[in-house]
Amino acid sequence: MVVLGWIVFGAFAGWIASALMGRQGSGCLVNIAQGLVGALVGGFLFRTLSGNFTYEQHGIFVSMVVAVIGAVIVLVAWGAISRR
């Protein structure tokens, strides 16, 4: 059940990040992957900056914001790498 929750969480975070960056039509699997990777990147970034950030301490709203920020960072990095 936890895996299903992460998939839904990742899909929603990836979809929001795609909408913020103006990238539509990526597909559900891409949004899930981007959201999950974004959650990892965002969690690492916020843990590095604050020293004690964990998803368990904060609610779903803060976790979603962190995941979306991470997904936007992933999208920007991917765009920079794939442009050449």
Summary of the structure (lengths in Angstrom):
residues: 84
radius of gyration: 12.6
end to end distance: 40.7
largest distance: 40.7
contacts: 256
relative contact order: 0.19
helix: 80%
strand: 0%
